[in-house]
Amino acid sequence: MPAGDPGLGTLLPTSLPLLTFSSQEGFFCIKKKIFFLRTLRVTSLIILRGCGLLTERQEEEGGRLSRHQLLKRGDQPFGLGSGWWKTLPCHPSSRHTVGAGAQELSQEIKAFLTGIDPILGHQLSAREHARCGLLLLRSLPPARAAVLDHLRGVFDESVRAHLAALDESPVAGPPHLRPPPPSHIPSGGPGLEDVVQEVQQVLSEFIRANPKAWAPVISAWSIDLMGQLSSTYSGQHQRVPHATGSLNELLQLWMSCRATRTLMDIYVQCLSALIGSCPDACVDALLDTSVQHSPHFDWVVAHIGSSFPGTIISRVLSCGLKDFCVHGGAGGGASGGSGSSSQTPSVDPSFPGSPAISGEKRVPKIASVVGILGHLASRHGDSIRRELLRMFHDSLAGSPGGRSGDPSLQATVPFLLQLAVMSPALLGTVSGELVDCLKPPAVLSQLQQHLQGFPREELDNMLNLAVHLVSQASGAGAYRLLQFLVDTAMPASVITTQGLAVPDTVREACDRLIQLLLLHLQKLVHHRGGSPGDGVLSPPPPPRPVPFLDALRNHVGELCGETLRLERKRFLWQHQLLGLLSVYTRPSCGPEALGHLLSRARSPEELSLATQLYAGLVVSLSGLLPLAFRSCLARVHAGTLQPPFTARFLRNLALLVGWEQQGGEGPAALGARFGESASAHLSDLAPLLLHPVEEVAGASASLLAICPFPVEALSPSQLLGLVRAGVHRFFASLRLHGPPGVACASQLLTRLSQTSPAGLKAVLQLLVEGALHPGNAELFGGEVDGDGESVTTDSASLVSPSLLDTNRRHTAAGPGPGGIWSVFHAGVIGRGLKPPKSVQARNQQEVMYNTQSLLSLLVHCCRASGGTDCGGCWAAPTLSPEAAKAVAVTLVESVCPDAAGAELAWPPEEHARATVERDLRIGRRFREQPLLFELLKLVAAAPPALCYCSVLLRGLLAAVLHRSVDRLGLFSGRFQAP
């Protein structure tokens, strides 16, 4: 051994004391200390050899690396033979430079490795030890691995001291509102705050001097150290919030610590230095650390992502795609590179002597990519969406198809699918523009060519991922995506929209995708409550949500409209989707969908879709039909259902109920259930007979005419409401449509008259009063007042609003006896004298038909139980005397109200002198309304009911006699002699 050459034993002791590490709780357990000692020993050999302090013989005796191993990396950026470290700046205050004496340098190395001052022999303090390492880092850059590892303990001690100071603080609250720590405890630890600042200065100088060489190494060290600090102290101190808590509070805590803030600044400087050239090394370190230390590391991701959103988003996706290609995750990626790379240990090329890391222990970075982008999605969603769509289009434009292209381009589509599956936030970010991205036919053709070279197994995997993604789509983009898939999958002969011509392979793929989607949704809907054993010993878990079906809740009307178009395949898919949506959202969407189908169906084929939907849901949804009726009628009365749809809804119900009664081709049992539901809502259906739209009123009459009444008797209010509305509908139909249009109203009134004696009396009374009302008199050949009280089309705009008509429309009230002319004989104040009587110009044959329709209805209502119809002749056994009596009483009350209740016996002749005015009024009424004679004939057909009309007969006879006497007196005066 040459003189002055330090021996290997003095420089490299076989067992380094553990006093160089902190005895308090920190990163390093005993196993890691041992590994660290071995690393220092190997590193010291490199340092001594690089400085010329280690001879070849000493290297062979005690070194673990051969000369060839030491010098074979001379052509690398960090190799010893290149001499790159000689150009690095050294701090002016350094006691040594690269050319310093070997003896002094060896003493510094020995002091750093042993932790003992080689001259004074005392233990180095933490500050002195750290500065000794900084001195070696300035003078001997190859010592960076050992120095940086030692500085980990310095930062660990500083963080521990900071948290201890927070624990002693008596006031809780956010970190920025807490008081400063006590004066006897430095904020950065006992004497380490200035050391931390010096570390930042030294590393910043290296980064500025040679960013390409130093930035990757320092960024990896700082980001990994922040991850270890975050994981180590998370939840161990009362002032450190849990990682699952508030991210802002966690960020404020760590940024208030000098050590972690310094590490963050160092990493940001490294990333800023490489952002213009190649920041992938920094982003790779960020991804690796995020995989290992998430969710404790989320605050770092949030801060860095907010500082460099564009760079982080693009580079994170780029690095994630490269790692996806290497690992071959989810069937997408390079062809065969993943197998070898996963088995071969990888050596960190950053510096020589680094331990090999087995590839089998590497974790794919896609989970870290998802986490980082998930943090940025809330504020930088537009940037993420643009970058994802750019990657997708670039992969289609740059790939020639098959498996011969760039592996990264081939793996882009599977990579994006895997990202969307793992992150609902990313899926929601791109789902809104996904349809616009895929809509151009050229994109679908490129995608088909891009995927045609993939193996069948990978295509099936991607198709399953696509089905899962569609089922997880939410928001407004879900319905647009469904329409896009259905339009693309439709046969070419049905597609009418320009620009949807796609290859048959694409159409078949969309067809298969929709079928798999429906099958997948069916499984999710019918098994969303968990396994059968769940909830036995504990409360059952809540049902699992299906975002795609949740997004379709507000599009039930559109789905029903598309279903009723009856386009092949399309209506079958959407009809099945309506059933699944009804079961999933029960009980809300089922009644709504059934109501839409019933109110929009225009043909029996379309109406059968409603019956099929009900037949499929009746097992799983109890009370579906009453809910559908109630919701539709509520929309009708609220005015939200337009009159055409209301009329169609009522007609379709009448058709369904008629299937059951006629025993026709329709499902009889289903028609009976519809009839039962309609009978339960008679009170809601009756006002529709008074609807101002004729189409709605007629449809309601057709439904009520065949709707079964409840088993129990109708209440008086229900009965009277139906009778009043039915009578009003009868005369309105007679006026608008003539005798052929009163069939439904006549059938309804006939059925109501058979419910009870009170119903019979109400029907007869309101029919007679309505026929004699001035507004309806002209229908039966009667004279009306010249002011046009009868509502006609020509005079409707000139007549002032009638309170009686308004009340009748809202309350279904029948016309009462008498009128304003029973009080004001000469006219109305403010309107002048009464106009003269006028006769409406109605055809005599029309008047006869109208009269016959009314009398036919009265005969059907008055027919006695068990009576037979004798060919239209009115015989005594045919009509019920009680019914005829009700007609007679109503006639008296209508024609002469003041004589109602008079004696039935014929009065003496002298009594006629006191009733002259009344008799004249009765005679005038019979002349004006010939229908009264026909009604008297009807009453006379069922004796002894005619006796109740004796007052009318006496008045008629007196009027006839008075007219005869007047005529005889006139003749006698004309021939009398002068």
Secondary structure as UniProt FT lines:
FT   TURN            3..4
FT   HELIX           8..11
FT   HELIX           18..20
FT   HELIX           30..51
FT   HELIX           56..62
FT   HELIX           67..71
FT   TURN            72..75
FT   TURN            77..78
FT   TURN            81..82
FT   HELIX           84..87
FT   TURN            92..93
FT   TURN            98..99
FT   HELIX           102..114
FT   TURN            118..120
FT   HELIX           126..139
FT   HELIX           141..143
FT   HELIX           144..168
FT   HELIX           175..177
FT   TURN            183..184
FT   TURN            187..188
FT   TURN            190..192
FT   HELIX           193..209
FT   HELIX           211..233
FT   TURN            234..236
FT   TURN            238..239
FT   TURN            243..244
FT   HELIX           247..255
FT   HELIX           258..274
FT   TURN            275..277
FT   HELIX           280..293
FT   TURN            294..297
FT   HELIX           298..307
FT   HELIX           309..327
FT   HELIX           329..331
FT   HELIX           337..343
FT   TURN            349..350
FT   TURN            352..353
FT   HELIX           359..361
FT   HELIX           366..398
FT   TURN            402..403
FT   HELIX           407..410
FT   HELIX           412..422
FT   HELIX           424..438
FT   HELIX           441..451
FT   TURN            452..453
FT   HELIX           456..472
FT   HELIX           476..489
FT   TURN            492..494
FT   TURN            498..499
FT   HELIX           504..526
FT   TURN            527..529
FT   TURN            532..535
FT   HELIX           547..551
FT   HELIX           553..555
FT   HELIX           556..563
FT   TURN            564..565
FT   TURN            568..569
FT   HELIX           570..584
FT   TURN            585..587
FT   HELIX           589..600
FT   HELIX           604..617
FT   TURN            618..620
FT   TURN            622..623
FT   HELIX           624..638
FT   HELIX           643..662
FT   HELIX           668..679
FT   TURN            680..681
FT   HELIX           682..685
FT   HELIX           686..690
FT   HELIX           694..706
FT   HELIX           716..737
FT   HELIX           739..742
FT   HELIX           743..753
FT   TURN            754..755
FT   HELIX           757..772
FT   HELIX           774..777
FT   HELIX           778..780
FT   STRAND          783..784
FT   TURN            786..787
FT   TURN            793..798
FT   HELIX           803..811
FT   HELIX           820..822
FT   STRAND          827..828
FT   TURN            829..831
FT   STRAND          832..833
FT   STRAND          838..839
FT   HELIX           844..862
FT   TURN            865..866
FT   TURN            871..872
FT   TURN            876..878
FT   HELIX           881..895
FT   HELIX           897..899
FT   TURN            900..901
FT   HELIX           909..915
FT   HELIX           916..928
FT   HELIX           931..940
FT   TURN            943..944
FT   HELIX           945..949
FT   HELIX           950..975
//
